[in-house]
Amino acid sequence: MSKLIKVDYYRRGARRAAHPIHTINKMARDYSQTLEHRKHLKTRDLLIKTKKLEREEPK
């Protein structure tokens, strides 16, 4: 696991490989942010849909 992470860090242009735990924490943080973002997009889409429906009803 740590070997893979070290290769990943070298590829990103880091001078020395970062500690694996830091990398894992970073990955976890990125992933949680992605999930939050997806949730936000879903709620936004729902809001947009409901607004469109409300607009179309008065016709």
Backbone torsions as a table, in degrees:
resi	resn	phi	psi	omega
1	MET	NA	-48.9	-176.0
2	SER	-66.6	-33.0	178.3
3	LYS	-60.6	-45.9	-179.4
4	LEU	-59.6	-44.2	-177.8
5	ILE	-63.9	-41.7	-179.9
6	LYS	-61.0	-44.5	178.7
7	VAL	-58.5	-44.3	-179.7
8	ASP	-58.4	-44.0	-178.0
9	TYR	-68.4	-38.6	177.5
10	TYR	-62.7	-38.5	-178.1
11	ARG	-64.3	-31.6	-179.4
12	ARG	-77.6	-3.7	175.8
13	GLY	92.4	16.9	176.7
14	ALA	-75.6	144.9	-179.5
15	ARG	-62.2	-49.2	178.6
16	ARG	-129.7	156.9	-177.6
17	ALA	-66.3	136.1	178.4
18	ALA	-77.8	164.3	179.6
19	HIS	-66.0	135.0	-175.9
20	PRO	-54.3	-36.9	-177.3
21	ILE	-64.2	-39.6	178.1
22	HIS	-60.2	-42.9	-178.7
23	THR	-63.1	-44.2	-177.9
24	ILE	-63.6	-41.8	178.5
25	ASN	-61.1	-41.4	-179.7
26	LYS	-63.2	-44.9	178.8
27	MET	-59.0	-44.5	-178.4
28	ALA	-62.1	-41.5	-179.1
29	ARG	-64.6	-45.6	179.4
30	ASP	-58.6	-43.1	-176.8
31	TYR	-64.7	-43.6	-179.1
32	SER	-64.3	-37.6	177.9
33	GLN	-64.1	-38.1	179.0
34	THR	-63.0	-43.8	179.5
35	LEU	-61.3	-45.1	178.9
36	GLU	-58.6	-44.1	-178.4
37	HIS	-61.7	-44.3	179.5
38	ARG	-60.9	-42.5	179.6
39	LYS	-60.7	-43.3	-179.7
40	HIS	-61.1	-42.9	-179.5
41	LEU	-63.6	-42.3	-179.9
42	LYS	-60.4	-47.4	-178.8
43	THR	-63.9	-37.8	-179.8
44	ARG	-63.5	-44.3	179.3
45	ASP	-60.5	-42.9	179.6
46	LEU	-61.3	-43.7	179.7
47	LEU	-61.0	-44.5	-179.0
48	ILE	-62.1	-44.1	-179.6
49	LYS	-60.6	-46.2	-178.3
50	THR	-64.2	-38.0	179.4
51	LYS	-64.1	-41.1	179.5
52	LYS	-62.1	-43.1	179.7
53	LEU	-61.6	-43.5	179.4
54	GLU	-61.5	-36.5	-179.4
55	ARG	-69.6	-38.2	-175.3
56	GLU	-75.5	-23.7	-175.6
57	GLU	-61.6	-45.0	-175.0
58	PRO	-57.8	-21.7	-175.4
59	LYS	-58.1	NA	NA
